[in-house]
Amino acid sequence: MIPDDTPDESAENGVPSPRHAPLPLPPARMPAGPEDGDVTDELKEAYWSVHDGAAAQATVRQVLVRLPRITLLIGRLAWQADRAATLTVIVCQLASAAMSAFSLIASVGVLQHLFAQGPTAERVRAAVPQILLVVAFLAARALLEAAVAAAQARVTPKIRTSLECEFLRLTAHVRLEAVEDAEWHDEVHRANDRGLFYARQIVGQVISLASAALGLIGTAGVLSVLHPLLLPLLLLSVLPVGAAAVRSARARFHSFKRWNTLQRRVRVFSWLLLDVDAAAELRSDTAQDALLAEHRRLTTKIAEEDTRLGVNSAVLNLTGRAVGGLGTGITYTALGAMLVSGWLPLAAGAGAVLAIQAGQSSLVRLVDVAHLVFEHALWVDDLLAVQERCRQLLPREGELKAPERVRTIALDDVRFTYPGKDTPALDGVTLSLSAGETVAFVGLNGSGKSTCAKLLAGLYEAHEGSVTWDGVDVRDMDAHSLHRQVACVLQDPAHFPFSALSNITISTGSLVEADPRRAMDAARASGADTVIAALPQQWRTLLSKRFKGGQQLSGGQWAKVAVGRGLYKNAPLLLLDEPTASMDPPSEHAVYEAVLRGRLREDQITVLISHRLASVVDCHRIYVFDNGRIAEAGSHDELMARGGAYTAMFTLQAGGYRPRTARTESIT
């Protein structure tokens, strides 16, 4: 153990020494997770489960009050997607409910003939017309339901397509600071994963909800025709069944949410056992058995939970049936009393039994679907809210377009602070860049180099001060046109799963069209030509193992392709943010030769951000950033002669390439 008063060599060199906090010995044994109680307690709620079980916590009144608004919302989306199909659904749904009610009334007519006086044969013959009428109503209902299903099949994909296209259009164009906001990120992924999925599901659920509600209304109408006193009997029969259905639905939601959380915990171990990135370390550490033991412990708990939930569900189902049976028994007793007293003919009583059974079935279906619609509508609302928020975060649009050629780009007293931060990332930065220049931004991590580059590119907007292109403030320009005039090459470039050629041409907004000569020049200048030449199908090769025959590039190869992509854009402003960090020395040298000396466009402004100061020596001007400000500016020779921060950094890096004995001698 190192005592606290031991001298630290790093402190003598000006580097802060590590903090020595007192730390007790670890325990000899500690569980990987909670061993007793609820193993779901330590899991944070996933973004995609925010609304799961919401219906189980809502009151019946809340569900009933919200259902009409949900129905209108889905109806509006359907109407916008396909008016003819939506109208077909509405008309056919109403007609189907009417056919169901008419078939009940016709069934009562059949019973009246069958229960009438006279020989059986004559009663059956007399009932035949009514039987045919029942068959006709049921056939018409079947046809109408088929028409509803066909119209639903037309409108549902259109709703999903419309919502998804609009959602992706908005999220793909929001300003960069929105994408970098973790809260926005969660909202968008939640809307994408759940909102779009349930937007497709909820259309059919709303139709089923309307069908059940109309069926219940139709049943009530039939009973009122048979005898007004039968309506209270319907309520007495269906309310206990409805209450049991509500409790059952809520229990299912709670059970699913808990089971889902348990599955998430056990999947942590499943993923580790299957993960390719962890495979080598798991085997070298011989850690497989430890993970398997923890997996076994958790799956045993899940099995116990499954058993408990199954037993509870059986008990709840039995209770619901008992309560519903009691209500039905009271209803049938009252119905029998009405028949005995002569208040109700026998045929009408039999018809009432059929209607009450249909009403109970409709109510159970109504409760089940209502819970689904209520909960799934929260996800659809979430999706629509995210879309509306994205509309507020879109870049500005305007008639003034960014120029295809620029003589001077200037920053004047620019200040910028990231959301949630107290310290500004840029604090009064003023600089000027001229066409044909190569400029370097250097400094420590977090000094403001990359932030300044993003303001130059129009990806961020200055909170104070101005960024101008030939004297015109970029805030007055159309943002999309400005982005077209800036080429960015980043340290961690995107690996597009497209052809090698598309990975070059995508910088101009196209995957399928190319300028062959320009593409070849860009590939040669970046060194990507040797990478592409070695591929099986060269320019046509897909750069992703997810496709048959696809190829996976190394980090350095991807970097060359990314530089080629930036050069192909041929924009008046080229920003290179540590573009060669993953390249080998010869490749890095070739890229800098192309960018700094073998320019493809002579009037281009090139901004190079790099920690490797040897690469910025030949730049026309070097800006040294420190805590959001420009500490020094000048050419390499000027800055070295000044003996300031740049000199200290350059000397430190240069010393790292000399043998240790030489470094020691220079220090002494």
C-alpha positions in Angstrom: 0.0 0.0 0.0 1.3 3.5 -0.9 1.2 5.9 2.0 -0.5 9.2 1.5 2.7 11.2 2.1 4.6 9.4 -0.7 6.0 11.9 -3.2 4.2 11.7 -6.6 6.5 12.1 -9.6 3.6 13.3 -11.8 2.8 16.2 -9.4 6.3 17.5 -9.9 5.8 17.6 -13.7 2.7 19.7 -13.2 0.2 16.9 -13.8 -2.4 16.6 -10.9 -1.8 13.6 -8.8 -4.6 11.0 -8.2 -6.7 11.5 -5.1 -5.9 9.0 -2.4 -9.4 8.3 -0.8 -9.5 5.8 2.1 -10.8 2.4 0.9 -11.5 -0.6 3.1 -10.8 -4.1 2.1 -13.6 -5.6 -0.1 -15.7 -8.5 1.4 -14.6 -12.0 0.7 -18.0 -12.8 -0.8 -20.6 -10.5 -2.4 -23.7 -11.4 -4.5 -23.8 -10.3 -8.1 -27.3 -9.1 -7.5 -30.1 -9.1 -4.9 -30.4 -12.6 -3.4 -33.7 -12.2 -1.5 -36.8 -10.2 -2.1 -37.7 -8.7 -5.5 -34.9 -9.2 -8.0 -36.4 -6.5 -10.1 -35.8 -3.7 -7.6 -32.3 -2.7 -8.8 -33.3 -2.3 -12.5 -34.0 1.1 -13.9 -37.1 1.4 -16.0 -36.3 1.0 -19.6 -37.3 3.8 -22.0 -39.5 1.4 -23.9 -41.5 0.3 -20.8 -42.5 3.8 -19.6 -46.2 3.3 -20.4 -46.4 -0.5 -19.8 -49.2 -1.2 -17.2 -50.6 2.3 -17.3 -54.1 1.0 -17.9 -53.7 -1.2 -14.8 -53.2 1.9 -12.7 -55.9 4.1 -14.3 -59.4 4.2 -12.9 -62.4 2.9 -14.9 -63.6 6.5 -15.2 -60.2 7.7 -16.6 -60.3 4.9 -19.2 -63.9 5.6 -20.2 -63.4 9.3 -20.4 -60.4 9.0 -22.6 -61.7 6.3 -25.0 -63.8 8.7 -27.1 -60.8 11.0 -27.6 -58.6 8.1 -28.6 -61.2 6.9 -31.1 -61.4 10.3 -32.6 -57.6 10.6 -32.8 -57.2 7.2 -34.6 -60.2 8.2 -36.8 -58.4 11.4 -37.8 -55.2 9.6 -38.7 -57.2 7.0 -40.7 -59.1 9.8 -42.5 -55.9 11.5 -43.5 -54.4 8.2 -44.7 -57.3 6.9 -46.8 -60.7 8.6 -46.6 -62.5 6.0 -48.7 -61.3 3.1 -46.6 -62.1 4.9 -43.4 -65.6 5.7 -44.5 -66.1 2.1 -45.5 -65.0 1.0 -42.0 -67.4 3.3 -40.3 -70.4 2.5 -42.5 -69.8 -1.2 -42.5 -69.2 -1.3 -38.8 -72.5 0.4 -38.1 -74.3 -1.8 -40.6 -72.8 -4.9 -39.0 -74.0 -3.9 -35.5 -77.5 -3.4 -37.0 -77.4 -6.8 -38.6 -76.4 -8.3 -35.3 -79.4 -6.6 -33.6 -81.8 -7.6 -36.4 -80.6 -11.2 -36.2 -81.5 -11.2 -32.4 -84.9 -9.8 -33.1 -85.4 -12.4 -35.9 -84.3 -15.1 -33.5 -87.0 -14.0 -31.1 -89.5 -14.4 -34.0 -88.2 -17.9 -34.6 -88.7 -18.8 -30.9 -92.3 -17.3 -31.0 -93.2 -19.7 -33.8 -91.5 -22.7 -32.1 -93.2 -22.0 -28.7 -96.7 -21.3 -30.3 -99.7 -23.7 -30.0 -100.2 -26.4 -32.6 -98.4 -29.4 -34.1 -94.7 -29.4 -34.2 -94.4 -29.7 -38.0 -96.6 -26.7 -38.5 -94.7 -24.6 -35.9 -91.4 -25.5 -37.6 -92.8 -24.6 -41.1 -94.0 -21.3 -39.7 -90.6 -20.6 -38.3 -88.8 -21.2 -41.6 -89.2 -17.7 -43.0 -87.8 -16.2 -39.7 -84.9 -18.8 -39.8 -84.1 -17.7 -43.3 -84.2 -14.1 -42.2 -81.8 -14.9 -39.3 -79.5 -16.6 -41.8 -79.7 -13.6 -44.2 -78.8 -11.1 -41.4 -75.9 -13.3 -40.2 -74.7 -13.6 -43.8 -74.9 -9.9 -44.3 -73.1 -9.3 -41.1 -70.3 -11.7 -42.2 -70.0 -9.8 -45.5 -69.9 -6.5 -43.7 -67.2 -7.7 -41.3 -65.2 -8.9 -44.3 -65.5 -5.5 -45.8 -64.4 -3.9 -42.6 -61.3 -6.2 -42.5 -60.5 -5.4 -46.1 -60.8 -1.7 -45.5 -58.7 -2.0 -42.3 -56.0 -3.8 -44.3 -55.9 -0.8 -46.7 -55.8 2.0 -44.1 -53.6 0.5 -41.4 -50.3 0.2 -43.4 -51.0 3.7 -44.8 -51.2 5.1 -41.3 -48.0 3.4 -40.3 -46.2 4.5 -43.5 -47.4 8.1 -43.1 -46.3 8.3 -39.4 -43.0 6.5 -40.0 -42.0 8.6 -43.0 -42.9 11.9 -41.2 -41.2 10.7 -38.0 -37.9 9.8 -39.8 -38.1 13.0 -41.9 -38.3 15.1 -38.7 -35.8 13.3 -36.6 -33.2 13.2 -39.5 -33.3 17.0 -39.9 -33.4 18.3 -36.3 -30.5 20.4 -35.2 -27.4 18.7 -34.0 -27.7 19.9 -30.4 -31.1 18.1 -30.2 -29.6 14.8 -31.2 -26.8 15.2 -28.6 -29.4 15.7 -25.9 -29.8 12.4 -24.0 -33.4 13.1 -23.1 -34.3 13.7 -26.7 -32.5 10.6 -27.7 -34.6 8.5 -25.3 -37.8 10.1 -26.4 -37.0 9.4 -30.1 -36.0 5.8 -29.6 -39.1 5.2 -27.4 -41.3 6.7 -30.1 -39.6 4.7 -32.8 -39.6 1.4 -31.0 -43.1 1.6 -29.4 -45.1 4.4 -30.9 -44.7 3.2 -34.5 -45.4 -0.4 -33.5 -48.6 0.4 -31.6 -49.8 2.9 -34.2 -50.2 -0.2 -36.4 -51.8 -2.3 -33.7 -54.2 0.3 -32.4 -56.3 0.7 -35.6 -57.6 -2.9 -35.4 -58.1 -2.5 -31.6 -60.2 0.6 -32.0 -62.3 -1.2 -34.6 -62.8 -4.1 -32.2 -63.6 -1.6 -29.4 -66.2 0.0 -31.6 -67.6 -3.4 -32.6 -68.0 -4.5 -28.9 -69.5 -1.1 -27.9 -72.0 -1.2 -30.8 -72.8 -4.8 -30.0 -73.6 -3.9 -26.4 -75.7 -1.0 -27.5 -77.6 -3.2 -30.0 -78.2 -5.8 -27.3 -79.6 -3.1 -25.0 -81.9 -1.9 -27.9 -83.2 -5.4 -28.5 -84.0 -5.9 -24.8 -85.8 -2.6 -24.6 -88.0 -3.7 -27.5 -88.8 -7.0 -25.8 -89.6 -5.4 -22.4 -88.3 -2.2 -20.7 -87.6 -4.0 -17.4 -85.1 -6.2 -19.2 -82.6 -3.3 -19.3 -81.9 -3.3 -15.5 -81.5 -7.1 -15.8 -78.9 -6.6 -18.5 -77.0 -4.3 -16.1 -77.3 -6.7 -13.3 -75.9 -9.4 -15.5 -73.1 -7.6 -17.2 -71.7 -5.4 -14.5 -70.3 -8.2 -12.3 -68.8 -9.8 -15.4 -67.3 -6.4 -16.4 -65.9 -5.9 -12.9 -64.2 -9.3 -13.0 -62.9 -8.6 -16.5 -61.4 -5.3 -15.3 -59.6 -7.0 -12.4 -58.4 -9.8 -14.7 -57.1 -7.3 -17.2 -55.2 -5.3 -14.6 -53.7 -8.4 -13.1 -52.5 -9.4 -16.5 -50.8 -6.0 -17.1 -49.1 -6.1 -13.7 -48.0 -9.7 -14.3 -46.6 -8.9 -17.7 -44.6 -5.9 -16.4 -43.0 -7.8 -13.6 -42.3 -10.8 -15.8 -40.8 -8.5 -18.4 -38.5 -6.9 -15.8 -37.3 -10.3 -14.6 -36.5 -11.3 -18.2 -34.5 -8.1 -18.7 -32.3 -9.0 -15.7 -31.6 -12.5 -16.8 -30.9 -11.3 -20.3 -27.9 -9.4 -19.0 -26.2 -12.7 -18.5 -27.5 -14.2 -21.7 -26.1 -11.3 -23.7 -22.7 -11.5 -22.0 -22.5 -15.2 -22.8 -23.3 -14.6 -26.5 -21.6 -11.3 -27.0 -18.7 -11.5 -29.5 -16.9 -8.5 -27.8 -16.8 -10.3 -24.5 -16.1 -13.8 -25.8 -12.3 -13.6 -25.7 -12.1 -12.2 -22.2 -14.7 -14.6 -20.8 -12.6 -17.5 -22.0 -9.3 -16.2 -20.9 -10.8 -15.5 -17.5 -12.7 -18.8 -17.4 -15.7 -16.8 -16.3 -18.3 -18.8 -18.2 -19.3 -21.0 -15.2 -19.7 -18.0 -12.9 -22.1 -16.3 -15.4 -24.0 -19.6 -15.9 -24.4 -20.0 -12.2 -25.9 -16.6 -11.8 -28.1 -17.2 -14.9 -29.4 -20.4 -13.3 -30.2 -18.6 -10.0 -32.2 -16.0 -11.8 -34.0 -18.3 -14.1 -35.0 -20.4 -11.1 -36.6 -17.3 -9.6 -38.4 -16.6 -12.8 -39.8 -20.1 -12.9 -41.1 -19.5 -9.3 -42.6 -16.2 -10.4 -44.3 -17.9 -13.4 -45.8 -20.4 -11.0 -47.0 -17.8 -8.6 -48.5 -15.7 -11.4 -50.2 -18.7 -12.9 -51.8 -19.7 -9.6 -53.0 -16.1 -8.9 -54.4 -15.9 -12.4 -56.4 -19.2 -11.8 -57.7 -17.9 -8.5 -58.7 -14.6 -10.0 -60.4 -16.2 -12.9 -62.4 -18.4 -10.6 -63.4 -15.5 -8.5 -64.5 -13.5 -11.6 -66.6 -16.5 -12.8 -68.2 -16.9 -9.4 -69.1 -13.2 -9.2 -70.3 -13.2 -12.8 -72.3 -16.4 -12.2 -73.9 -14.9 -9.1 -75.0 -11.9 -11.2 -76.2 -14.1 -14.0 -78.1 -16.3 -11.5 -79.9 -13.3 -10.0 -80.7 -12.1 -13.6 -82.2 -15.5 -14.7 -84.2 -15.7 -11.4 -85.7 -12.3 -12.1 -86.3 -13.4 -15.7 -88.1 -16.5 -14.5 -90.2 -14.5 -12.1 -91.3 -12.3 -15.0 -92.2 -15.4 -17.1 -94.2 -17.0 -14.3 -96.1 -13.8 -13.6 -97.0 -13.4 -17.2 -95.1 -10.1 -17.7 -93.0 -11.7 -20.5 -94.0 -14.2 -23.1 -91.9 -17.4 -23.2 -90.4 -16.6 -26.6 -89.4 -13.2 -25.5 -87.8 -14.7 -22.4 -85.7 -17.1 -24.5 -84.7 -14.2 -26.7 -83.7 -12.2 -23.6 -81.4 -15.0 -22.6 -79.7 -14.9 -26.0 -79.4 -11.1 -25.8 -78.0 -11.2 -22.2 -75.4 -13.8 -23.2 -74.4 -11.7 -26.2 -74.2 -8.6 -24.0 -71.9 -10.3 -21.5 -69.6 -11.5 -24.3 -69.5 -7.9 -25.8 -68.7 -6.4 -22.4 -65.9 -8.7 -21.6 -64.4 -8.0 -25.1 -65.0 -4.3 -24.5 -63.1 -4.3 -21.2 -60.2 -6.2 -22.6 -59.8 -4.1 -25.7 -60.4 -0.9 -23.8 -57.4 -1.5 -21.6 -55.3 -2.2 -24.7 -56.5 0.8 -26.5 -56.0 3.1 -23.5 -52.4 1.9 -23.0 -51.4 1.7 -26.6 -52.8 5.2 -27.2 -50.3 6.6 -24.7 -47.5 5.3 -27.1 -49.2 6.8 -30.1 -49.6 10.1 -28.2 -46.0 9.9 -27.3 -45.1 9.5 -31.0 -47.1 12.5 -32.0 -45.7 14.6 -29.2 -42.1 13.7 -30.3 -43.0 14.6 -33.9 -44.3 18.0 -32.7 -41.2 18.6 -30.6 -39.0 17.8 -33.6 -40.9 20.3 -35.7 -39.8 23.0 -33.1 -36.2 21.8 -33.5 -35.8 21.9 -37.2 -33.1 24.1 -38.7 -34.1 27.5 -40.0 -35.3 27.7 -43.6 -34.9 30.8 -45.8 -34.6 32.1 -49.3 -31.0 33.2 -48.8 -28.7 30.3 -49.8 -25.1 29.8 -48.8 -22.6 30.7 -51.5 -20.8 28.0 -53.5 -17.6 30.0 -53.2 -16.5 32.0 -50.1 -13.6 34.4 -49.7 -13.7 34.9 -45.9 -15.3 33.2 -43.0 -15.2 35.1 -39.7 -16.1 34.6 -36.1 -16.7 37.8 -34.1 -16.7 37.5 -30.3 -18.6 34.2 -30.4 -19.9 32.6 -27.2 -21.5 29.2 -27.0 -22.6 27.1 -24.0 -23.9 23.5 -24.1 -27.3 22.9 -22.6 -27.1 22.1 -18.9 -23.5 23.4 -18.6 -22.4 26.5 -16.6 -19.1 27.0 -18.3 -19.1 28.2 -21.9 -17.5 26.0 -24.5 -16.5 29.1 -26.4 -16.0 32.4 -24.6 -15.4 35.3 -26.9 -13.7 33.7 -29.9 -12.7 36.0 -32.8 -10.9 34.7 -35.9 -10.9 35.0 -39.7 -10.3 32.3 -42.3 -9.5 33.1 -46.0 -10.0 31.1 -49.2 -7.0 28.9 -50.0 -5.8 28.8 -46.4 -5.1 25.7 -44.3 -5.7 26.5 -40.6 -5.2 24.3 -37.6 -7.0 24.2 -34.3 -5.0 22.7 -31.5 -5.3 22.5 -27.7 -6.2 20.2 -24.9 -9.4 18.1 -24.8 -12.4 20.3 -24.0 -10.6 23.5 -25.0 -13.3 24.3 -27.7 -11.6 23.2 -30.9 -14.4 20.9 -32.2 -17.2 23.2 -30.9 -15.7 26.1 -32.9 -15.5 23.8 -36.0 -19.2 22.9 -35.6 -20.1 26.6 -35.4 -18.2 27.2 -38.6 -20.2 24.4 -40.2 -23.5 25.8 -39.1 -24.2 22.7 -37.0 -24.4 24.9 -33.9 -25.6 28.5 -33.7 -23.6 31.1 -31.6 -25.5 32.2 -28.5 -23.6 35.5 -28.7 -21.5 37.1 -31.4 -21.7 36.2 -35.1 -20.4 33.7 -37.7 -20.3 35.3 -41.2 -19.6 34.1 -44.7 -18.4 37.0 -46.8 -20.0 39.4 -44.3 -23.4 37.6 -44.2 -24.5 36.1 -40.9 -25.1 32.3 -41.2 -28.2 32.7 -39.1 -29.8 34.6 -42.1 -29.0 31.7 -44.5 -31.0 28.5 -45.2 -29.4 26.0 -42.9 -29.6 23.1 -45.4 -27.8 25.1 -48.1 -25.1 26.0 -45.6 -24.5 22.3 -44.7 -24.1 21.5 -48.4 -21.1 23.9 -48.6 -19.2 22.2 -45.7 -17.4 18.9 -45.8 -16.7 17.3 -42.4 -14.3 14.4 -41.8 -14.5 13.1 -38.2 -12.3 10.9 -36.0 -15.0 8.3 -35.8 -16.7 8.4 -39.2 -20.0 6.7 -40.0 -19.7 3.2 -41.5 -22.4 3.2 -44.1 -23.6 -0.3 -45.0 -23.6 0.6 -48.7 -21.3 0.1 -51.6 -17.8 1.5 -51.6 -18.8 4.0 -54.2 -21.9 5.1 -52.2 -19.7 5.6 -49.2 -17.8 8.2 -51.2 -20.7 9.9 -53.0 -23.0 10.1 -50.0 -21.3 13.3 -49.0 -23.2 15.0 -51.9 -26.5 13.6 -50.8 -26.6 10.7 -53.3 -26.2 6.9 -53.0 -26.6 6.1 -56.7 -25.1 8.8 -58.8 -21.4 9.7 -59.0 -18.9 11.9 -60.9 -16.4 9.1 -61.8 -13.4 11.4 -62.3 -14.1 13.3 -59.1 -14.6 10.1 -57.1 -11.3 8.6 -58.4 -9.4 11.8 -57.5 -10.8 11.9 -54.0 -10.1 8.2 -53.5 -6.5 8.6 -54.7 -5.9 11.7 -52.6 -7.2 10.0 -49.4 -5.5 6.6 -50.0 -8.9 4.9 -50.3 -8.1 3.8 -53.9 -5.9 1.0 -52.6 -8.5 -0.1 -50.1 -11.3 -0.2 -52.8 -9.0 -1.9 -55.4 -8.4 -4.8 -53.0 -12.2 -5.4 -52.5 -13.8 -8.4 -54.3 -16.1 -6.2 -56.4 -14.1 -3.0 -55.9 -16.5 0.0 -56.2 -19.6 -2.2 -56.0 -18.5 -4.1 -52.9 -20.9 -3.7 -50.0 -19.1 -2.5 -46.9 -21.1 -4.5 -44.3 -20.9 -8.2 -43.2 -24.7 -8.1 -42.9 -25.0 -8.7 -46.6 -23.8 -11.7 -48.6 -20.4 -11.0 -50.0 -20.1 -7.9 -47.8 -16.7 -6.8 -46.5 -15.7 -5.3 -43.2 -13.0 -2.7 -43.2 -10.4 -1.9 -40.5 -10.5 1.4 -38.6 -7.7 2.8 -40.7 -9.4 1.8 -44.0 -12.6 3.4 -42.9 -10.7 6.5 -42.1 -9.3 6.7 -45.7 -12.8 6.2 -47.1 -14.1 9.0 -44.8 -11.4 11.4 -46.0 -12.2 10.5 -49.6 -15.9 11.2 -48.8 -15.0 14.6 -47.5 -12.7 15.4 -50.5 -15.4 14.2 -53.0 -17.9 16.8 -51.7 -15.5 19.5 -53.0 -17.1 22.1 -50.6 -15.6 25.6 -50.0 -15.0 24.6 -46.3 -13.3 21.4 -45.4 -13.2 20.4 -41.7 -11.0 17.6 -40.6 -11.3 16.6 -36.9 -8.6 14.1 -36.1 -9.2 12.3 -39.4 -6.0 10.1 -39.3 -6.1 9.0 -35.7 -6.5 5.3 -36.7 -4.2 5.4 -39.7 -0.7 3.9 -39.9 2.2 6.5 -40.3 2.6 6.1 -44.2 -1.2 6.5 -44.7 -1.4 9.5 -42.4 1.5 11.2 -44.2 -0.2 10.6 -47.6 -3.4 12.1 -46.4 -1.8 15.2 -45.1 0.2 15.6 -48.2 -3.1 15.5 -50.2 -5.0 17.8 -47.9 -2.2 20.3 -47.1 -0.3 20.4 -50.4 -2.0 18.5 -53.1 -5.4 20.3 -52.8 -8.2 19.2 -55.1 -9.7 22.7 -54.8 -7.4 25.7 -54.6 -9.9 28.2 -53.1 -11.0 25.8 -50.3 -10.6 26.8 -46.7 -9.3 23.7 -44.8 -9.5 23.5 -41.0 -7.5 20.7 -39.4 -8.1 19.7 -35.8 -5.3 17.5 -34.4 -3.5 16.5 -31.3 -0.5 15.4 -33.4 1.3 18.7 -33.7 3.7 17.4 -36.3 0.8 17.3 -38.8 0.0 21.1 -38.4 3.6 22.4 -38.9 2.9 23.3 -42.5 -0.5 25.0 -41.9 -0.7 28.7 -42.8 -2.0 29.6 -39.3 -2.4 27.7 -36.1 -5.0 28.7 -33.4 -4.3 27.4 -29.9 -7.5 27.0 -27.8 -7.6 27.1 -24.1 -10.8 26.9 -22.0 -12.9 28.2 -24.8 -10.6 31.0 -25.8 -7.9 31.5 -28.3 -4.7 31.7 -26.3 -2.2 32.0 -29.3 -2.4 32.3 -33.0 0.3 32.3 -35.7 2.4 30.1 -38.0 4.4 27.2 -36.5 7.6 29.2 -36.6 6.0 32.3 -35.0 4.5 30.2 -32.2 7.7 28.4 -31.5 9.6 31.7 -31.4 7.0 33.0 -28.9 7.8 30.2 -26.4 4.3 29.9 -25.1 1.7 27.0 -24.7 2.2 25.8 -28.3 5.9 25.5 -27.8 5.5 23.6 -24.6 3.0 21.1 -26.2 5.2 20.7 -29.4 8.4 20.2 -27.4 6.6 17.6 -25.1 5.4 15.6 -28.1 8.7 15.9 -30.0 10.5 14.6 -26.9 8.5 11.5 -26.9 10.2 10.4 -30.2 13.7 10.6 -28.8 15.4 7.8 -26.8 14.9 8.1 -23.1 18.6 8.9 -22.5 18.4 11.8 -24.8 15.3 13.1 -23.1 17.0 12.8 -19.7 20.0 14.7 -20.9 17.9 17.5 -22.4 16.0 17.8 -19.1 19.2 18.0 -17.0 
